[in-house]
Amino acid sequence: MGQIIKREHIADFVEKLHKSGKTVVTTNGCFDILHVGHVRYLQKTKSFADYSIVLLNSDKSVRSIKGEGRPINNENDRAEILCALSCVDYVVMFDEDSPAQLLDEIKPDVYTKGADYTMETLPEADIMRKNNTRVEFITFVDGKSTTNIINAIKH
């Protein structure tokens, strides 16, 4: 079962993992209404390292990105649900729209992102290069998205 780590402790924690010879993979997202696409994405993410850390957009961040009415589930509920997955070792929340600063602090060995990005379009690409972080792009499950679920409920 995963654990929630406070942002102010995550960089030191990851440094200790690295010093003990462990590898760390991170990904980020809102993970508002968890669905099979999320689960498969997170399982694939975990396959790249010893420990997986999900950088979770806080409620403030989700509202900024997705607009009013989101998130559907609050940050504490989303974090607890993610921690219940065997493929998630740690969750840390962030308030910014982008995880760039947090990624720069953590310096993961691997960073995963959806295959709708490339290194040319990835906002965090410069940080990944600077910290020698490998980037893995993961293909989404067709038709599985939180937006699709919300629209199906509305109709």
N, C-alpha and C positions, 0 to 999 in steps of 0.2 A: 504494500500500500504506500502510495506517495505521500510526501509531506509538503506543506506550505512553508516557504522560507521568506523572511522579510527581505525586502530589496537591499537594505543597508548591510545585510550579512552575506548576500549571495556571492559577491566577488571573492571574499576571503574563503568561503566554503569551496568554491570551484578551484581556487588556488591550492587548497589542501588536497583535493581529489587529484589534481594534476601532479602534485609532489609525491603522491602515493602511487603514481604510475597509471592512474585511471583516465579513461577518455570520456569526454562530455559532448553530447549533442544537444543543441537547442532548436526550438522552433517557436513561433509566436502566433497569436491569434486571439479572436474573441471567444470562440467555442461557446456560443450563446445557447443554442439548442443542439445538444450533442446527438450526432447521427452516425450511421455506418461509414460515411465518407471520412468523418473526423477520426473514428476509431482506426480505420485502415491506414490513414495518414500517420497517426501517432504510433501505430505498431511498426510501420516502415521506418519512422524516425528513430525509434528505439534500437532498431537493428544496426545502426551505424556506430554505436558507442556503448561503453559500459553503463553510463548514466544518462538519462534524458531529463532535460529541464524545459518545461513549457513556460514561456514568457507570456503571461496572460494580460490582455488589455483590461484595465480597470473599468468600472462603470463609466467614469468620466471620459476615459479614452474612447470607449465604444460609442457613447453619445456623440462625441466629436466626429467620429468616422462615419457612423451609420445613421445619425440623426435622432431626433426625439422619438420616443417609443421603443428605443433599444438601449440597453439589452433587455431581453425578455426575462432572463434569469440574472439575479444580482451576482456580483463578483465573488462573494463568499460561497454561494451555491455552486457557481461554475468551477471554482477552485476545488471544492470538495468532491464534486463529480469527477473531475480530471484525476484527482488523487486516488480515486477508487479503481482506476484502470491500472492493470499490472504493467503496462508499457510506459507509464509516467512515474518517474522517480521523485521529481520535485516540481513545484509550481511557484513562480514568483510573479507578483503583479507590478504593472507599471502604468503611469498616468499619461505619458506622452502618446502622440499619435503613432510614432515610430519607435521600435525597440532599439534603434541605432546606438544610443548612448549606453544602454544596458548591455548590449552585445559587446561594445568596446570595453566595458568594465569586466565582463565575464571572460572574454576571449575563449570561446568554445573551440573544440577541435573540429566539429562539424556543425553546420547550420543547415536546416532544411526549410524549403519554401515550396509552394505550389508550382507546378509546371507551367502555370500561366505567366511565370516570370522567366527571364533569362539573366545572365550576368550583365547584359547591357541594360536591362530594365530594372534590375534589383536595386532599390534605394540604398541598401546596406553594403553594396558591392565594394566600395572603397575601404570600409572598415574590415570586411572579410579579407581583402587582399593585404591590408596593413598588418593584420594579426595572423596571417597565414592560416585562415580558417577555410576548410574545404566546404563547398556549398553543394548540396544535393537537391535536385528538383524532383518533386514527387507528383506523379499524375493523380488527378482527382478521380473520384468515382462519378461517372456520368449521371447527371440529374440529381445528385445528392447535395443539397445546400440548405442552410438555415433559411435563406430567402424563399426557396421553393416550399419549404415546410410551412412557413408563415403564410404564404400566398394560398396554399392548399387549405389551411385552417380557415382563412378569411372567406374562401369560396365554398 
